[in-house]
Amino acid sequence: MNIALIGYGKMGHEIEKIALDRGHKIVAIIDVNNVADFDSPAFKSADVAIEFSTPDSAINNYRKCFEANVPVVAGTTGWLEHMDEVKKACAKQGKTFFYASNYSLGVNIFFTMNKYLAKIMNNYSDYDVKMEEIHHIHKLDAPSGTAITLAEDLIKEVDRKERWNLEVEEKKTDVAIHCIREGEVPGIHEVIYESEVDVISIKHESKNRKGLALGAVIAAEFTNGKKGFLGMNDMLNF
Ligand SMILES: NC(=O)c1ccc[n+]([C@@H]2O[C@H](COP(=O)([O-])OP(=O)(O)OC[C@H]3O[C@@H](n4cnc5c(N)ncnc54)[C@H](O)[C@@H]3O)[C@@H](O)[C@H]2O)c1
């Protein structure tokens, strides 16, 4: 496929390597200093754009892709207040948009484990639940998009929890998410249930960014010939 990269930082570089390894061609690379290239023939020749930029720039980049009729695989987190606009563009204008808060296969297995455990724990009110996520110091948003997905999935299953909250459990119905930023940690997420007698926790730790980048390239391949709003549930069979 002809792939355009939007955002050429840590993820953009990792995705480039994997896309080339899988036989794709990188036809355009857009970063903060050459956004005018959205209007270039090279960008318009892309079969798909893979976007990993910044929370503030993501929605404008998606609008540019829609204008150029280039399908998007979106990895940036921290822009979800614009989700309705994106979903409308897919439903009403036939655009293609794939979003995952986390593209790694391992994390998506972990998402499934989280939902299953939450279903069980719904019946055991002696346990309170909290979450912790650790990322590198350059990360701009908190909690991470992955932590928000985990919290929202959990809240759907555990009736005694109503919302997530950054750092503190103001009410018993809150799930507190403790966010730590240290060193170059690629990403650690833990969901912790605790009663007076024991602790049950599930944890995922990324060792590097390869799994994330591979998942994004596979998602780009998956968009080929498809329309509408897509996600990991459409792509994975579990
Ligand atoms: N969904 C996932 O699986 C996943 C995985 C890792 C990272 N992320 C998210 O992806 C985003 C990027 O992560 P990263 O680690 O590559 O960050 P990074 O800081 O290394 O790279 C971001 C790049 O975007 C560029 N940029 C800034 N403004 C831009 C603009 N207007 N247009 C195009 N590019 C612009 C920056 O110059 C930089 O090169 C973050 O939001 C991060 O949280 C998501």
The ligand as a Gaussian input file, in Angstrom:
#p B3LYP/6-31G(d) Opt

LIG

0 1
 N       -2.811000       4.379000      20.067000
 C       -1.622000       3.840000      20.377000
 O       -1.429000       2.608000      20.321000
 C       -0.491000       4.746000      20.765000
 C        0.793000       4.234000      20.998000
 C        1.841000       5.118000      21.279000
 C        1.593000       6.477000      21.303000
 N        0.328000       6.937000      21.110000
 C        0.032000       8.367000      21.039000
 O        0.497000       8.832000      19.771000
 C        0.913000      10.185000      19.870000
 C        2.350000      10.316000      19.362000
 O        3.225000       9.547000      20.158000
 P        4.818000       9.616000      19.942000
 O        5.358000       8.819000      21.060000
 O        5.184000       9.286000      18.538000
 O        5.078000      11.174000      20.207000
 P        6.299000      12.059000      19.711000
 O        6.270000      13.302000      20.547000
 O        7.562000      11.268000      19.666000
 O        5.909000      12.443000      18.208000
 C        4.884000      13.335000      17.860000
 C        5.244000      13.972000      16.538000
 O        4.143000      14.764000      16.079000
 C        4.699000      15.930000      15.488000
 N        3.706000      16.988000      15.327000
 C        3.436000      18.038000      16.140000
 N        2.470000      18.806000      15.591000
 C        2.149000      18.232000      14.406000
 C        1.231000      18.565000      13.376000
 N        0.442000      19.653000      13.447000
 N        1.134000      17.744000      12.305000
 C        1.911000      16.631000      12.207000
 N        2.812000      16.283000      13.157000
 C        2.923000      17.078000      14.230000
 C        5.849000      16.283000      16.416000
 O        6.746000      17.226000      15.797000
 C        6.470000      14.914000      16.638000
 O        7.418000      14.597000      15.640000
 C        0.696000      10.564000      21.344000
 O       -0.580000      11.143000      21.469000
 C        0.733000       9.222000      22.065000
 O        0.006000       9.245000      23.276000
 C       -0.699000       6.101000      20.840000

